[in-house]
Amino acid sequence: MSDENTPVVVVFRQWRENNGGDIIALLPELPADYQGRYCDSYEHVGQHSGADYHGVIQATKPVTNEEAAELADELARIGYVLRPLKRASYKHHEARRATARLIGGQITDYRGTTRCSAT
């Protein structure tokens, strides 16, 4: 992100109990790969990772703002300004793909540092 005050769209979900029941934050506009197929995600354990948005939506359940508050606070502490939504729309996924095309294989985190690149 170039502007640290730019809100980041986030969708909070909870893994089903048989998958641990932890909360995951999906960042549908931020690419995790150079094609924009996967979005960035964040969890307490493991922190940043790529995620198949639709696969995670299928394997999780919605959460309330109260249930997501702890993870939202953690994201805010590391510099994110969040814009929570219940679901991402087509325009959010298209924004991720467009960003991936623009950066040409170099994926940067919210601080602007390269996290991974195409090989």
N, C-alpha and C positions, 0 to 999 in steps of 0.2 A: 504494500500500500504506500502510495506516495504521500498522502495526507493522513497524519495520525488521528485526526478528528473525523474522518470519513466513517460513517456507520457501516458496519459489516452485517449483512443479513445472516441470521443464525436460526436454525430449527433444532430445538431440543427434543430428544426422544429418550426413552428408557428401554434398555434391553429386557427381554422377557426374563422371568425369574430363572428359567433353566439355562439362560446365558449370563447369569450373574446379577441382573437387575440394575446395573450401573447406568448413569446418564451419559449420553453422548451428544455433543454439539456438532451439527452438520453445518458447514459453511458453503452453501450451494453456489455462490458466485466466485469462490476462490479455487482455481485449478490445483490439483495435486499431481498431475502428469502433463506432459507437453502436448497432448491432444485435447485436454479438457474433458476427458471421459469421466474421470473421478474428481470428486470435490474434496476439499480439505475437511478434516474433522478434528475434534479434540475431546479427550477424556482425561479424568484425573490420572489414571494409570495408563502410561503409553503416550500421553499428551498428543502432539500433532501426528496425523496419519492421513493417508488417502482413504477415501470411502466411496463405494458404489451407492450413491444417494438412494436410488429406488430399492436396492437390496436391503439397505439399512431400514428404510421405511417399512418394508415388509416384515422384517425381523424384530421390530420394536413397537412400542406403543406410545401415544402422546403423553406428555407430562404437563402439569400445571406450572405456572410461573414460580410458585413456592417450591415445588420439587426441583426445579432447574436453578434456583437462586444460588446455591453454593458453587456450581460450575460457572454460572454467569459471573459471579464475583471473582472467581479465579481468572477467567478470561479478561475481565476488566483490569485486574492487577497487572497482567502482562501486556497491557496496552490496547486491547480491543475496545472500541465503542460499538456496542451491539444494537442491532435492530431485530428483535425476535419476531418470528412468524410461525404460524402453525404448519404451513406447507410452502415449499418453493414452487414457483410457477415456471412455465416454459421460458419466460424472459430471464429468469435467474440462471437457468441452465445454459441458455444461449449466451448470456454475459460471461459465464465461465469459459465456454468454448472460444469465444472471441478473445478473451484475455490470454488464453493459452496460445492462440495463433499469433497474437501481437508480441508476446515475449519470446517466441521462437525457441522454446525448449528450455529456457532458464526460468525455473520456478523460484519465486522469492517469498519469504515469509513476511509477516506484518511489519518487521523492522527494515525490510528491503534487502536482506541478505539471502544469497542463493542457498536453497535447501537441496535441490536436486536438479539434474539437467538430463536432456536426452543424450543417448549414446549412439 
